[in-house]
Amino acid sequence: MTVDIEVVEDPARACSAMLVGAATSAGHVVLSGGSTPKAAYEYLVETVKDVGIDLTATTFWFGDERCVPPDDQRSNYLMVKQSMLDPLGEENQPIVHRMQGELGPAEGADAYQRELRAAGPPEFDLLLLGIGPDGHTASLFPDQHTLSERSRLVVGVEQAGLEPFVPRISFTLPSIASARRVVVLVSGSSKAEAVAAAFGPNAKPHPHVPSSMLAPLATEITVLLDRPAAAKL
């Protein structure tokens, strides 16, 4: 296990370069929701169009989703569609496996787990995550039983710990840790305490800070931070 912490001026742009690298190798990439990943997806589109990169053999998965229809403004899929898929154009569409949030947490988790298992499950070249102010990552919230799940690839989350307070579908910790490279993308001072609790010099894995449980499990973690997010390290 290696954890590489990088403090950069623009974490989203740094992340987009990693996404492009994984995508150009026709890899399997797991996407995240959130405003900073959204900016990374927009940067990716710029690079793809400028350089002329073919994404049609690239496969995108989702690490978590809100249990809402795919056209709901709270949907992670809708954000990815608007910020990346639509701007790419019809002729350069990657293969996309969205989580069916409209099925609800239990049925949606079962459906996505079947989809993953039918695909191998695949070896993820890059898996993108964020961290919430409460230390949650994907839709794995503090002190919930989902953190102890070790047999499933995907779980239903009946109660979200932060807004929007809708049920979720989420990768489990073992699924996240199976990726060749986990990239944790964080910006803003509101996340500084959580970043320190997860990756600081005194960090210890604890269910109260779900993101702190990544380091002992994952093979390679890159943490991309801006200066405000890194302020408590």
LOPAKE-375193 format. One record per residue (C-alpha): residue number from 1; residue in three letters; x, y, z. Coordinates in nm, 3 decimals, padded with zeros to 5 digits, always signed. Layout:
N
num:NUM; residu:Ala; east:X; north:Y; up:Z $
...
END
This chain:
233
num:1; residu:Met; east:+00.000; north:+00.000; up:+00.000 $
num:2; residu:Thr; east:+00.130; north:+00.344; up:-00.095 $
num:3; residu:Val; east:-00.032; north:+00.680; up:-00.029 $
num:4; residu:Asp; east:+00.092; north:+00.974; up:-00.234 $
num:5; residu:Ile; east:-00.035; north:+01.314; up:-00.119 $
num:6; residu:Glu; east:-00.008; north:+01.592; up:-00.376 $
num:7; residu:Val; east:-00.097; north:+01.954; up:-00.299 $
num:8; residu:Val; east:-00.165; north:+02.132; up:-00.627 $
num:9; residu:Glu; east:-00.317; north:+02.459; up:-00.743 $
num:10; residu:Asp; east:-00.595; north:+02.288; up:-00.938 $
num:11; residu:Pro; east:-00.675; north:+01.933; up:-00.822 $
num:12; residu:Ala; east:-00.943; north:+01.893; up:-01.089 $
num:13; residu:Arg; east:-00.697; north:+01.962; up:-01.371 $
num:14; residu:Ala; east:-00.439; north:+01.726; up:-01.220 $
num:15; residu:Cys; east:-00.709; north:+01.461; up:-01.190 $
num:16; residu:Ser; east:-00.819; north:+01.509; up:-01.550 $
num:17; residu:Ala; east:-00.468; north:+01.421; up:-01.668 $
num:18; residu:Met; east:-00.488; north:+01.093; up:-01.475 $
num:19; residu:Leu; east:-00.833; north:+01.024; up:-01.617 $
num:20; residu:Val; east:-00.707; north:+01.084; up:-01.970 $
num:21; residu:Gly; east:-00.417; north:+00.846; up:-01.910 $
num:22; residu:Ala; east:-00.648; north:+00.569; up:-01.794 $
num:23; residu:Ala; east:-00.903; north:+00.637; up:-02.066 $
num:24; residu:Thr; east:-00.653; north:+00.633; up:-02.352 $
num:25; residu:Ser; east:-00.544; north:+00.282; up:-02.257 $
num:26; residu:Ala; east:-00.903; north:+00.162; up:-02.313 $
num:27; residu:Gly; east:-00.924; north:+00.109; up:-01.941 $
num:28; residu:His; east:-01.200; north:+00.067; up:-01.687 $
num:29; residu:Val; east:-01.252; north:+00.387; up:-01.487 $
num:30; residu:Val; east:-01.484; north:+00.440; up:-01.189 $
num:31; residu:Leu; east:-01.636; north:+00.787; up:-01.166 $
num:32; residu:Ser; east:-01.747; north:+00.995; up:-00.870 $
num:33; residu:Gly; east:-02.004; north:+01.266; up:-00.816 $
num:34; residu:Gly; east:-01.929; north:+01.612; up:-00.679 $
num:35; residu:Ser; east:-01.834; north:+01.959; up:-00.798 $
num:36; residu:Thr; east:-01.458; north:+01.902; up:-00.816 $
num:37; residu:Pro; east:-01.488; north:+01.580; up:-01.020 $
num:38; residu:Lys; east:-01.731; north:+01.767; up:-01.247 $
num:39; residu:Ala; east:-01.456; north:+02.018; up:-01.325 $
num:40; residu:Ala; east:-01.217; north:+01.728; up:-01.393 $
num:41; residu:Tyr; east:-01.463; north:+01.581; up:-01.643 $
num:42; residu:Glu; east:-01.491; north:+01.917; up:-01.819 $
num:43; residu:Tyr; east:-01.112; north:+01.939; up:-01.842 $
num:44; residu:Leu; east:-01.106; north:+01.585; up:-01.981 $
num:45; residu:Val; east:-01.343; north:+01.685; up:-02.261 $
num:46; residu:Glu; east:-01.116; north:+01.978; up:-02.351 $
num:47; residu:Thr; east:-00.812; north:+01.749; up:-02.373 $
num:48; residu:Val; east:-00.994; north:+01.478; up:-02.569 $
num:49; residu:Lys; east:-01.110; north:+01.731; up:-02.827 $
num:50; residu:Asp; east:-00.777; north:+01.915; up:-02.847 $
num:51; residu:Val; east:-00.569; north:+01.600; up:-02.889 $
num:52; residu:Gly; east:-00.823; north:+01.383; up:-03.070 $
num:53; residu:Ile; east:-00.841; north:+01.095; up:-02.824 $
num:54; residu:Asp; east:-01.072; north:+00.802; up:-02.903 $
num:55; residu:Leu; east:-01.277; north:+00.702; up:-02.598 $
num:56; residu:Thr; east:-01.503; north:+00.447; up:-02.765 $
num:57; residu:Ala; east:-01.315; north:+00.153; up:-02.610 $
num:58; residu:Thr; east:-01.304; north:+00.309; up:-02.262 $
num:59; residu:Thr; east:-01.547; north:+00.184; up:-01.998 $
num:60; residu:Phe; east:-01.686; north:+00.407; up:-01.724 $
num:61; residu:Trp; east:-01.845; north:+00.275; up:-01.407 $
num:62; residu:Phe; east:-01.990; north:+00.460; up:-01.108 $
num:63; residu:Gly; east:-01.872; north:+00.429; up:-00.749 $
num:64; residu:Asp; east:-02.200; north:+00.550; up:-00.603 $
num:65; residu:Glu; east:-02.534; north:+00.697; up:-00.697 $
num:66; residu:Arg; east:-02.835; north:+00.863; up:-00.540 $
num:67; residu:Cys; east:-03.160; north:+00.667; up:-00.562 $
num:68; residu:Val; east:-03.329; north:+00.906; up:-00.801 $
num:69; residu:Pro; east:-03.418; north:+00.884; up:-01.173 $
num:70; residu:Pro; east:-03.129; north:+00.946; up:-01.415 $
num:71; residu:Asp; east:-03.277; north:+01.281; up:-01.522 $
num:72; residu:Asp; east:-03.302; north:+01.409; up:-01.162 $
num:73; residu:Gln; east:-03.071; north:+01.700; up:-01.082 $
num:74; residu:Arg; east:-02.935; north:+01.504; up:-00.784 $
num:75; residu:Ser; east:-02.820; north:+01.216; up:-01.004 $
num:76; residu:Asn; east:-02.446; north:+01.156; up:-01.038 $
num:77; residu:Tyr; east:-02.512; north:+01.008; up:-01.380 $
num:78; residu:Leu; east:-02.688; north:+01.325; up:-01.498 $
num:79; residu:Met; east:-02.392; north:+01.535; up:-01.383 $
num:80; residu:Val; east:-02.151; north:+01.313; up:-01.578 $
num:81; residu:Lys; east:-02.380; north:+01.316; up:-01.881 $
num:82; residu:Gln; east:-02.401; north:+01.695; up:-01.885 $
num:83; residu:Ser; east:-02.036; north:+01.768; up:-01.805 $
num:84; residu:Met; east:-01.868; north:+01.494; up:-02.011 $
num:85; residu:Leu; east:-02.079; north:+01.254; up:-02.215 $
num:86; residu:Asp; east:-02.291; north:+01.507; up:-02.404 $
num:87; residu:Pro; east:-01.999; north:+01.742; up:-02.482 $
num:88; residu:Leu; east:-01.795; north:+01.449; up:-02.619 $
num:89; residu:Gly; east:-02.044; north:+01.405; up:-02.901 $
num:90; residu:Glu; east:-02.222; north:+01.098; up:-03.035 $
num:91; residu:Glu; east:-01.923; north:+00.964; up:-03.229 $
num:92; residu:Asn; east:-01.687; north:+00.947; up:-02.929 $
num:93; residu:Gln; east:-01.901; north:+00.790; up:-02.659 $
num:94; residu:Pro; east:-01.736; north:+00.559; up:-02.405 $
num:95; residu:Ile; east:-01.908; north:+00.249; up:-02.272 $
num:96; residu:Val; east:-02.104; north:+00.361; up:-01.967 $
num:97; residu:His; east:-02.247; north:+00.142; up:-01.691 $
num:98; residu:Arg; east:-02.469; north:+00.363; up:-01.480 $
num:99; residu:Met; east:-02.617; north:+00.261; up:-01.147 $
num:100; residu:Gln; east:-02.997; north:+00.238; up:-01.171 $
num:101; residu:Gly; east:-03.080; north:+00.457; up:-00.876 $
num:102; residu:Glu; east:-03.446; north:+00.459; up:-00.971 $
num:103; residu:Leu; east:-03.467; north:+00.093; up:-00.862 $
num:104; residu:Gly; east:-03.404; north:+00.185; up:-00.498 $
num:105; residu:Pro; east:-03.106; north:+00.094; up:-00.278 $
num:106; residu:Ala; east:-03.146; north:-00.282; up:-00.242 $
num:107; residu:Glu; east:-03.262; north:-00.369; up:-00.594 $
num:108; residu:Gly; east:-03.027; north:-00.114; up:-00.751 $
num:109; residu:Ala; east:-02.728; north:-00.254; up:-00.560 $
num:110; residu:Asp; east:-02.816; north:-00.610; up:-00.661 $
num:111; residu:Ala; east:-02.852; north:-00.510; up:-01.027 $
num:112; residu:Tyr; east:-02.516; north:-00.333; up:-01.036 $
num:113; residu:Gln; east:-02.343; north:-00.618; up:-00.856 $
num:114; residu:Arg; east:-02.475; north:-00.858; up:-01.121 $
num:115; residu:Glu; east:-02.350; north:-00.623; up:-01.391 $
num:116; residu:Leu; east:-02.003; north:-00.608; up:-01.237 $
num:117; residu:Arg; east:-01.981; north:-00.984; up:-01.192 $
num:118; residu:Ala; east:-02.095; north:-01.041; up:-01.550 $
num:119; residu:Ala; east:-01.801; north:-00.825; up:-01.657 $
num:120; residu:Gly; east:-01.546; north:-01.023; up:-01.460 $
num:121; residu:Pro; east:-01.565; north:-00.819; up:-01.239 $
num:122; residu:Pro; east:-01.331; north:-00.587; up:-01.430 $
num:123; residu:Glu; east:-00.994; north:-00.467; up:-01.310 $
num:124; residu:Phe; east:-01.033; north:-00.096; up:-01.256 $
num:125; residu:Asp; east:-00.739; north:+00.108; up:-01.383 $
num:126; residu:Leu; east:-00.847; north:+00.415; up:-01.190 $
num:127; residu:Leu; east:-01.117; north:+00.474; up:-00.932 $
num:128; residu:Leu; east:-01.208; north:+00.830; up:-00.842 $
num:129; residu:Leu; east:-01.337; north:+00.930; up:-00.499 $
num:130; residu:Gly; east:-01.409; north:+01.241; up:-00.300 $
num:131; residu:Ile; east:-01.430; north:+01.301; up:+00.073 $
num:132; residu:Gly; east:-01.714; north:+01.472; up:+00.256 $
num:133; residu:Pro; east:-01.670; north:+01.706; up:+00.554 $
num:134; residu:Asp; east:-01.781; north:+01.412; up:+00.771 $
num:135; residu:Gly; east:-01.510; north:+01.188; up:+00.626 $
num:136; residu:His; east:-01.745; north:+00.979; up:+00.412 $
num:137; residu:Thr; east:-01.634; north:+00.853; up:+00.073 $
num:138; residu:Ala; east:-01.847; north:+00.717; up:-00.212 $
num:139; residu:Ser; east:-02.174; north:+00.672; up:-00.019 $
num:140; residu:Leu; east:-02.010; north:+00.500; up:+00.276 $
num:141; residu:Phe; east:-02.106; north:+00.714; up:+00.574 $
num:142; residu:Pro; east:-01.961; north:+00.724; up:+00.928 $
num:143; residu:Asp; east:-02.036; north:+00.431; up:+01.157 $
num:144; residu:Gln; east:-02.280; north:+00.261; up:+00.918 $
num:145; residu:His; east:-02.287; north:-00.118; up:+00.883 $
num:146; residu:Thr; east:-02.198; north:-00.088; up:+00.514 $
num:147; residu:Leu; east:-01.837; north:-00.026; up:+00.619 $
num:148; residu:Ser; east:-01.805; north:-00.381; up:+00.749 $
num:149; residu:Glu; east:-01.939; north:-00.545; up:+00.432 $
num:150; residu:Arg; east:-01.673; north:-00.774; up:+00.285 $
num:151; residu:Ser; east:-01.861; north:-01.020; up:+00.063 $
num:152; residu:Arg; east:-02.058; north:-00.784; up:-00.162 $
num:153; residu:Leu; east:-01.927; north:-00.559; up:-00.439 $
num:154; residu:Val; east:-02.211; north:-00.307; up:-00.406 $
num:155; residu:Val; east:-02.444; north:-00.218; up:-00.120 $
num:156; residu:Gly; east:-02.767; north:-00.029; up:-00.078 $
num:157; residu:Val; east:-02.750; north:+00.262; up:+00.164 $
num:158; residu:Glu; east:-03.089; north:+00.328; up:+00.319 $
num:159; residu:Gln; east:-02.998; north:+00.651; up:+00.496 $
num:160; residu:Ala; east:-02.753; north:+00.913; up:+00.372 $
num:161; residu:Gly; east:-02.542; north:+01.092; up:+00.630 $
num:162; residu:Leu; east:-02.539; north:+01.420; up:+00.438 $
num:163; residu:Glu; east:-02.761; north:+01.604; up:+00.191 $
num:164; residu:Pro; east:-02.926; north:+01.511; up:-00.030 $
num:165; residu:Phe; east:-03.099; north:+01.284; up:+00.219 $
num:166; residu:Val; east:-03.202; north:+01.017; up:-00.027 $
num:167; residu:Pro; east:-03.102; north:+00.648; up:-00.023 $
num:168; residu:Arg; east:-02.788; north:+00.557; up:-00.215 $
num:169; residu:Ile; east:-02.608; north:+00.276; up:-00.395 $
num:170; residu:Ser; east:-02.236; north:+00.242; up:-00.327 $
num:171; residu:Phe; east:-01.926; north:+00.037; up:-00.395 $
num:172; residu:Thr; east:-01.806; north:-00.144; up:-00.083 $
num:173; residu:Leu; east:-01.459; north:-00.090; up:+00.061 $
num:174; residu:Pro; east:-01.326; north:-00.414; up:-00.098 $
num:175; residu:Ser; east:-01.454; north:-00.304; up:-00.439 $
num:176; residu:Ile; east:-01.286; north:+00.032; up:-00.401 $
num:177; residu:Ala; east:-00.963; north:-00.129; up:-00.283 $
num:178; residu:Ser; east:-00.957; north:-00.364; up:-00.582 $
num:179; residu:Ala; east:-00.867; north:-00.079; up:-00.818 $
num:180; residu:Arg; east:-00.510; north:-00.053; up:-00.942 $
num:181; residu:Arg; east:-00.511; north:+00.312; up:-00.846 $
num:182; residu:Val; east:-00.749; north:+00.505; up:-00.621 $
num:183; residu:Val; east:-00.750; north:+00.881; up:-00.672 $
num:184; residu:Val; east:-00.901; north:+01.089; up:-00.392 $
num:185; residu:Leu; east:-00.989; north:+01.436; up:-00.514 $
num:186; residu:Val; east:-01.054; north:+01.703; up:-00.250 $
num:187; residu:Ser; east:-01.079; north:+02.080; up:-00.252 $
num:188; residu:Gly; east:-01.187; north:+02.340; up:+00.001 $
num:189; residu:Ser; east:-01.124; north:+02.421; up:+00.366 $
num:190; residu:Ser; east:-01.445; north:+02.247; up:+00.476 $
num:191; residu:Lys; east:-01.275; north:+01.913; up:+00.403 $
num:192; residu:Ala; east:-00.945; north:+01.988; up:+00.582 $
num:193; residu:Glu; east:-01.035; north:+01.814; up:+00.910 $
num:194; residu:Ala; east:-01.157; north:+01.505; up:+00.728 $
num:195; residu:Val; east:-00.844; north:+01.493; up:+00.510 $
num:196; residu:Ala; east:-00.623; north:+01.509; up:+00.819 $
num:197; residu:Ala; east:-00.825; north:+01.238; up:+00.993 $
num:198; residu:Ala; east:-00.799; north:+01.012; up:+00.689 $
num:199; residu:Phe; east:-00.446; north:+01.075; up:+00.564 $
num:200; residu:Gly; east:-00.262; north:+01.288; up:+00.821 $
num:201; residu:Pro; east:+00.040; north:+01.171; up:+01.024 $
num:202; residu:Asn; east:-00.181; north:+01.058; up:+01.313 $
num:203; residu:Ala; east:-00.453; north:+00.899; up:+01.100 $
num:204; residu:Lys; east:-00.580; north:+00.558; up:+01.202 $
num:205; residu:Pro; east:-00.850; north:+00.353; up:+01.027 $
num:206; residu:His; east:-01.180; north:+00.401; up:+01.207 $
num:207; residu:Pro; east:-01.546; north:+00.365; up:+01.102 $
num:208; residu:His; east:-01.612; north:+00.716; up:+01.230 $
num:209; residu:Val; east:-01.401; north:+00.839; up:+00.937 $
num:210; residu:Pro; east:-01.478; north:+00.603; up:+00.646 $
num:211; residu:Ser; east:-01.209; north:+00.749; up:+00.420 $
num:212; residu:Ser; east:-00.948; north:+00.655; up:+00.682 $
num:213; residu:Met; east:-01.026; north:+00.290; up:+00.610 $
num:214; residu:Leu; east:-00.899; north:+00.309; up:+00.251 $
num:215; residu:Ala; east:-00.525; north:+00.319; up:+00.315 $
num:216; residu:Pro; east:-00.485; north:-00.028; up:+00.473 $
num:217; residu:Leu; east:-00.687; north:-00.190; up:+00.193 $
num:218; residu:Ala; east:-00.591; north:-00.020; up:-00.135 $
num:219; residu:Thr; east:-00.275; north:-00.090; up:-00.335 $
num:220; residu:Glu; east:-00.208; north:+00.266; up:-00.449 $
num:221; residu:Ile; east:-00.379; north:+00.587; up:-00.339 $
num:222; residu:Thr; east:-00.313; north:+00.931; up:-00.482 $
num:223; residu:Val; east:-00.465; north:+01.216; up:-00.281 $
num:224; residu:Leu; east:-00.502; north:+01.537; up:-00.483 $
num:225; residu:Leu; east:-00.558; north:+01.842; up:-00.263 $
num:226; residu:Asp; east:-00.568; north:+02.216; up:-00.298 $
num:227; residu:Arg; east:-00.403; north:+02.422; up:-00.025 $
num:228; residu:Pro; east:-00.720; north:+02.483; up:+00.180 $
num:229; residu:Ala; east:-00.799; north:+02.110; up:+00.187 $
num:230; residu:Ala; east:-00.441; north:+02.034; up:+00.296 $
num:231; residu:Ala; east:-00.432; north:+02.299; up:+00.567 $
num:232; residu:Lys; east:-00.460; north:+02.056; up:+00.862 $
num:233; residu:Leu; east:-00.203; north:+01.801; up:+00.744 $
END
